[in-house]
Amino acid sequence: MKKNQHIVPRKDRWAVKKEHGKKASRVFDDKIDAVFYGKDISEKDNGCVVIHDSNAKFQEVTCSPYERSWF
């Protein structure tokens, strides 16, 4: 099942959260580390990474190369 990961700001850090999740799976000091972690998880779950900017607005969406959006 497809599970999207969101990279969201949390105070002065960056959190990786499952879509519709309440808690972060991990929190990082640097945004790039959070993005790499989120991409790794999303590839395993055949999902996408939704990256937010520092104001929590959508910045970018990247999907696994194996994403099958027509399902």
N, CA, C and O atoms as CSV, one atom per row, in Angstrom:
chain,resi,resn,atom,element,x,y,z
A,1,MET,N,N,0.833,-1.174,0.000
A,1,MET,CA,C,0.000,0.000,0.000
A,1,MET,C,C,0.880,1.242,0.000
A,1,MET,O,O,1.915,1.283,0.666
A,2,LYS,N,N,0.463,2.242,-0.746
A,2,LYS,CA,C,1.219,3.477,-0.874
A,2,LYS,C,C,1.127,4.297,0.413
A,2,LYS,O,O,0.037,4.546,0.928
A,3,LYS,N,N,2.280,4.711,0.918
A,3,LYS,CA,C,2.328,5.537,2.120
A,3,LYS,C,C,3.211,6.746,1.834
A,3,LYS,O,O,4.417,6.609,1.625
A,4,ASN,N,N,2.612,7.911,1.828
A,4,ASN,CA,C,3.367,9.135,1.592
A,4,ASN,C,C,3.996,9.629,2.879
A,4,ASN,O,O,3.441,9.473,3.967
A,5,GLN,N,N,5.174,10.233,2.728
A,5,GLN,CA,C,5.905,10.805,3.852
A,5,GLN,C,C,5.946,12.322,3.662
A,5,GLN,O,O,6.176,12.807,2.554
A,6,HIS,N,N,5.726,13.057,4.731
A,6,HIS,CA,C,5.774,14.516,4.681
A,6,HIS,C,C,6.981,15.008,5.461
A,6,HIS,O,O,7.253,14.544,6.569
A,7,ILE,N,N,7.706,15.959,4.867
A,7,ILE,CA,C,8.828,16.617,5.523
A,7,ILE,C,C,8.302,17.974,5.967
A,7,ILE,O,O,8.015,18.839,5.140
A,8,VAL,N,N,8.179,18.154,7.274
A,8,VAL,CA,C,7.541,19.361,7.806
A,8,VAL,C,C,8.435,20.045,8.840
A,8,VAL,O,O,9.213,19.386,9.530
A,9,PRO,N,N,8.319,21.375,8.942
A,9,PRO,CA,C,9.122,22.075,9.949
A,9,PRO,C,C,8.587,21.810,11.354
A,9,PRO,O,O,7.380,21.691,11.564
A,10,ARG,N,N,9.501,21.722,12.296
A,10,ARG,CA,C,9.140,21.550,13.709
A,10,ARG,C,C,10.127,22.378,14.518
A,10,ARG,O,O,11.262,21.966,14.759
A,11,LYS,N,N,9.671,23.550,14.931
A,11,LYS,CA,C,10.525,24.529,15.618
A,11,LYS,C,C,11.757,24.790,14.756
A,11,LYS,O,O,11.606,25.252,13.625
A,12,ASP,N,N,12.950,24.519,15.231
A,12,ASP,CA,C,14.160,24.748,14.435
A,12,ASP,C,C,14.670,23.477,13.783
A,12,ASP,O,O,15.837,23.397,13.400
A,13,ARG,N,N,13.800,22.479,13.655
A,13,ARG,CA,C,14.211,21.184,13.108
A,13,ARG,C,C,13.235,20.753,12.025
A,13,ARG,O,O,12.309,21.493,11.692
A,14,TRP,N,N,13.438,19.554,11.469
A,14,TRP,CA,C,12.586,19.019,10.404
A,14,TRP,C,C,12.106,17.623,10.773
A,14,TRP,O,O,12.900,16.767,11.164
A,15,ALA,N,N,10.815,17.401,10.647
A,15,ALA,CA,C,10.211,16.124,11.020
A,15,ALA,C,C,9.764,15.361,9.778
A,15,ALA,O,O,9.355,15.955,8.780
A,16,VAL,N,N,9.847,14.042,9.857
A,16,VAL,CA,C,9.325,13.153,8.823
A,16,VAL,C,C,8.094,12.477,9.410
A,16,VAL,O,O,8.175,11.797,10.432
A,17,LYS,N,N,6.947,12.671,8.750
A,17,LYS,CA,C,5.688,12.130,9.250
A,17,LYS,C,C,4.970,11.375,8.147
A,17,LYS,O,O,5.024,11.769,6.982
A,18,LYS,N,N,4.297,10.293,8.509
A,18,LYS,CA,C,3.412,9.615,7.565
A,18,LYS,C,C,2.238,10.527,7.273
A,18,LYS,O,O,1.833,11.326,8.117
A,19,GLU,N,N,1.696,10.404,6.077
A,19,GLU,CA,C,0.523,11.193,5.740
A,19,GLU,C,C,-0.605,10.873,6.722
A,19,GLU,O,O,-0.899,9.705,6.979
A,20,HIS,N,N,-1.218,11.889,7.254
A,20,HIS,CA,C,-2.290,11.808,8.251
A,20,HIS,C,C,-1.791,11.309,9.606
A,20,HIS,O,O,-2.598,11.035,10.495
A,21,GLY,N,N,-0.486,11.190,9.775
A,21,GLY,CA,C,0.059,10.744,11.057
A,21,GLY,C,C,0.085,11.876,12.074
A,21,GLY,O,O,0.165,13.050,11.714
A,22,LYS,N,N,0.018,11.512,13.327
A,22,LYS,CA,C,0.045,12.517,14.395
A,22,LYS,C,C,1.458,12.747,14.913
A,22,LYS,O,O,1.803,13.860,15.309
A,23,LYS,N,N,2.274,11.698,14.911
A,23,LYS,CA,C,3.627,11.800,15.444
A,23,LYS,C,C,4.650,11.655,14.325
A,23,LYS,O,O,4.407,10.985,13.321
A,24,ALA,N,N,5.787,12.291,14.520
A,24,ALA,CA,C,6.881,12.167,13.565
A,24,ALA,C,C,7.574,10.818,13.744
A,24,ALA,O,O,7.733,10.331,14.863
A,25,SER,N,N,7.982,10.222,12.620
A,25,SER,CA,C,8.748,8.983,12.726
A,25,SER,C,C,10.183,9.293,13.132
A,25,SER,O,O,10.841,8.494,13.799
A,26,ARG,N,N,10.665,10.479,12.714
A,26,ARG,CA,C,12.004,10.933,13.104
A,26,ARG,C,C,12.099,12.435,12.931
A,26,ARG,O,O,11.376,13.024,12.126
A,27,VAL,N,N,12.998,13.056,13.691
A,27,VAL,CA,C,13.221,14.497,13.604
A,27,VAL,C,C,14.708,14.737,13.352
A,27,VAL,O,O,15.563,14.092,13.959
A,28,PHE,N,N,15.005,15.674,12.450
A,28,PHE,CA,C,16.388,15.951,12.042
A,28,PHE,C,C,16.719,17.428,12.233
A,28,PHE,O,O,15.831,18.281,12.217
A,29,ASP,N,N,17.987,17.716,12.410
A,29,ASP,CA,C,18.446,19.102,12.499
A,29,ASP,C,C,18.458,19.761,11.120
A,29,ASP,O,O,18.175,20.953,10.993
A,30,ASP,N,N,18.785,18.982,10.092
A,30,ASP,CA,C,18.895,19.520,8.737
A,30,ASP,C,C,17.793,18.981,7.841
A,30,ASP,O,O,17.450,17.800,7.895
A,31,LYS,N,N,17.249,19.858,7.021
A,31,LYS,CA,C,16.164,19.481,6.112
A,31,LYS,C,C,16.609,18.392,5.137
A,31,LYS,O,O,15.848,17.464,4.861
A,32,ILE,N,N,17.821,18.494,4.618
A,32,ILE,CA,C,18.298,17.529,3.617
A,32,ILE,C,C,18.346,16.120,4.201
A,32,ILE,O,O,18.051,15.153,3.499
A,33,ASP,N,N,18.711,15.990,5.470
A,33,ASP,CA,C,18.734,14.676,6.107
A,33,ASP,C,C,17.321,14.108,6.226
A,33,ASP,O,O,17.105,12.911,6.032
A,34,ALA,N,N,16.369,14.970,6.543
A,34,ALA,CA,C,14.969,14.542,6.628
A,34,ALA,C,C,14.456,14.107,5.262
A,34,ALA,O,O,13.723,13.123,5.159
A,35,VAL,N,N,14.834,14.831,4.213
A,35,VAL,CA,C,14.400,14.489,2.850
A,35,VAL,C,C,14.956,13.132,2.443
A,35,VAL,O,O,14.219,12.300,1.913
A,36,PHE,N,N,16.239,12.893,2.681
A,36,PHE,CA,C,16.825,11.598,2.323
A,36,PHE,C,C,16.154,10.454,3.086
A,36,PHE,O,O,15.885,9.400,2.509
A,37,TYR,N,N,15.888,10.651,4.356
A,37,TYR,CA,C,15.215,9.625,5.160
A,37,TYR,C,C,13.799,9.382,4.637
A,37,TYR,O,O,13.380,8.233,4.492
A,38,GLY,N,N,13.067,10.452,4.356
A,38,GLY,CA,C,11.713,10.322,3.825
A,38,GLY,C,C,11.682,9.613,2.477
A,38,GLY,O,O,10.792,8.803,2.218
A,39,LYS,N,N,12.656,9.917,1.616
A,39,LYS,CA,C,12.724,9.252,0.307
A,39,LYS,C,C,13.007,7.765,0.464
A,39,LYS,O,O,12.442,6.941,-0.256
A,40,ASP,N,N,13.873,7.425,1.397
A,40,ASP,CA,C,14.192,6.020,1.637
A,40,ASP,C,C,12.945,5.249,2.073
A,40,ASP,O,O,12.676,4.161,1.565
A,41,ILE,N,N,12.193,5.809,3.005
A,41,ILE,CA,C,10.963,5.162,3.466
A,41,ILE,C,C,9.933,5.070,2.337
A,41,ILE,O,O,9.306,4.028,2.147
A,42,SER,N,N,9.762,6.154,1.596
A,42,SER,CA,C,8.727,6.171,0.552
A,42,SER,C,C,9.042,5.181,-0.563
A,42,SER,O,O,8.125,4.601,-1.146
A,43,GLU,N,N,10.317,4.977,-0.868
A,43,GLU,CA,C,10.668,3.991,-1.898
A,43,GLU,C,C,10.290,2.585,-1.444
A,43,GLU,O,O,9.823,1.776,-2.245
A,44,LYS,N,N,10.489,2.299,-0.178
A,44,LYS,CA,C,10.137,0.977,0.344
A,44,LYS,C,C,8.626,0.775,0.359
A,44,LYS,O,O,8.142,-0.341,0.172
A,45,ASP,N,N,7.874,1.870,0.586
A,45,ASP,CA,C,6.417,1.793,0.679
A,45,ASP,C,C,5.720,2.162,-0.626
A,45,ASP,O,O,4.493,2.255,-0.667
A,46,ASN,N,N,6.504,2.375,-1.712
A,46,ASN,CA,C,5.946,2.732,-3.014
A,46,ASN,C,C,5.110,4.009,-2.930
A,46,ASN,O,O,4.027,4.090,-3.510
A,47,GLY,N,N,5.617,4.996,-2.210
A,47,GLY,CA,C,4.879,6.240,-2.022
A,47,GLY,C,C,5.641,7.449,-2.514
A,47,GLY,O,O,6.580,7.334,-3.302
A,48,CYS,N,N,5.227,8.604,-2.041
A,48,CYS,CA,C,5.816,9.876,-2.425
A,48,CYS,C,C,6.329,10.608,-1.193
A,48,CYS,O,O,5.949,10.297,-0.064
A,49,VAL,N,N,7.192,11.580,-1.427
A,49,VAL,CA,C,7.663,12.471,-0.376
A,49,VAL,C,C,7.085,13.852,-0.680
A,49,VAL,O,O,7.274,14.396,-1.768
A,50,VAL,N,N,6.385,14.400,0.293
A,50,VAL,CA,C,5.820,15.738,0.161
A,50,VAL,C,C,6.669,16.652,1.033
A,50,VAL,O,O,6.666,16.543,2.259
A,51,ILE,N,N,7.395,17.551,0.383
A,51,ILE,CA,C,8.320,18.428,1.090
A,51,ILE,C,C,7.654,19.784,1.294
A,51,ILE,O,O,7.135,20.388,0.354
A,52,HIS,N,N,7.679,20.246,2.531
A,52,HIS,CA,C,7.101,21.535,2.881
A,52,HIS,C,C,8.222,22.547,3.109
A,52,HIS,O,O,9.347,22.174,3.440
A,53,ASP,N,N,7.907,23.832,2.928
A,53,ASP,CA,C,8.905,24.857,3.219
A,53,ASP,C,C,8.850,25.233,4.702
A,53,ASP,O,O,8.104,24.629,5.474
A,54,SER,N,N,9.633,26.220,5.089
A,54,SER,CA,C,9.716,26.579,6.513
A,54,SER,C,C,8.414,27.171,7.060
A,54,SER,O,O,8.250,27.294,8.273
A,55,ASN,N,N,7.486,27.539,6.162
A,55,ASN,CA,C,6.171,28.038,6.581
A,55,ASN,C,C,5.102,26.953,6.511
A,55,ASN,O,O,3.912,27.242,6.631
A,56,ALA,N,N,5.523,25.712,6.317
A,56,ALA,CA,C,4.659,24.527,6.243
A,56,ALA,C,C,3.803,24.478,4.978
A,56,ALA,O,O,2.846,23.706,4.914
A,57,LYS,N,N,4.131,25.287,3.976
A,57,LYS,CA,C,3.407,25.232,2.704
A,57,LYS,C,C,4.096,24.228,1.786
A,57,LYS,O,O,5.299,23.993,1.905
A,58,PHE,N,N,3.323,23.631,0.860
A,58,PHE,CA,C,3.897,22.664,-0.068
A,58,PHE,C,C,5.010,23.306,-0.877
A,58,PHE,O,O,4.865,24.414,-1.394
A,59,GLN,N,N,6.116,22.598,-0.976
A,59,GLN,CA,C,7.251,23.076,-1.753
A,59,GLN,C,C,7.477,22.168,-2.957
A,59,GLN,O,O,7.678,22.646,-4.074
A,60,GLU,N,N,7.445,20.848,-2.724
A,60,GLU,CA,C,7.769,19.900,-3.790
A,60,GLU,C,C,7.206,18.527,-3.434
A,60,GLU,O,O,7.073,18.176,-2.262
A,61,VAL,N,N,6.881,17.766,-4.466
A,61,VAL,CA,C,6.453,16.381,-4.288
A,61,VAL,C,C,7.326,15.520,-5.189
A,61,VAL,O,O,7.430,15.773,-6.390
A,62,THR,N,N,7.951,14.508,-4.609
A,62,THR,CA,C,8.733,13.559,-5.402
A,62,THR,C,C,8.228,12.160,-5.104
A,62,THR,O,O,7.901,11.826,-3.965
A,63,CYS,N,N,8.171,11.350,-6.152
A,63,CYS,CA,C,7.659,9.991,-5.991
A,63,CYS,C,C,8.722,8.966,-6.346
A,63,CYS,O,O,9.652,9.229,-7.110
A,64,SER,N,N,8.551,7.812,-5.772
A,64,SER,CA,C,9.402,6.669,-6.063
A,64,SER,C,C,9.347,6.372,-7.548
A,64,SER,O,O,8.301,6.561,-8.169
A,65,PRO,N,N,10.433,5.915,-8.130
A,65,PRO,CA,C,10.383,5.549,-9.554
A,65,PRO,C,C,9.422,4.393,-9.811
A,65,PRO,O,O,9.039,4.136,-10.952
A,66,TYR,N,N,9.038,3.704,-8.749
A,66,TYR,CA,C,8.132,2.569,-8.903
A,66,TYR,C,C,6.685,2.942,-8.620
A,66,TYR,O,O,5.800,2.087,-8.607
A,67,GLU,N,N,6.455,4.249,-8.390
A,67,GLU,CA,C,5.100,4.733,-8.104
A,67,GLU,C,C,4.167,4.398,-9.263
A,67,GLU,O,O,4.480,4.670,-10.422
A,68,ARG,N,N,3.039,3.817,-8.947
A,68,ARG,CA,C,2.052,3.473,-9.955
A,68,ARG,C,C,0.800,4.288,-9.694
A,68,ARG,O,O,-0.137,3.810,-9.054
A,69,SER,N,N,0.783,5.515,-10.187
A,69,SER,CA,C,-0.314,6.425,-9.873
A,69,SER,C,C,-1.630,6.023,-10.535
A,69,SER,O,O,-2.679,6.548,-10.162
A,70,TRP,N,N,-1.606,5.105,-11.510
A,70,TRP,CA,C,-2.846,4.728,-12.175
A,70,TRP,C,C,-3.594,3.626,-11.447
A,70,TRP,O,O,-4.659,3.219,-11.913
A,71,PHE,N,N,-3.088,3.121,-10.324
A,71,PHE,CA,C,-3.801,2.100,-9.557
A,71,PHE,C,C,-4.999,2.706,-8.889
A,71,PHE,O,O,-5.735,2.008,-8.192
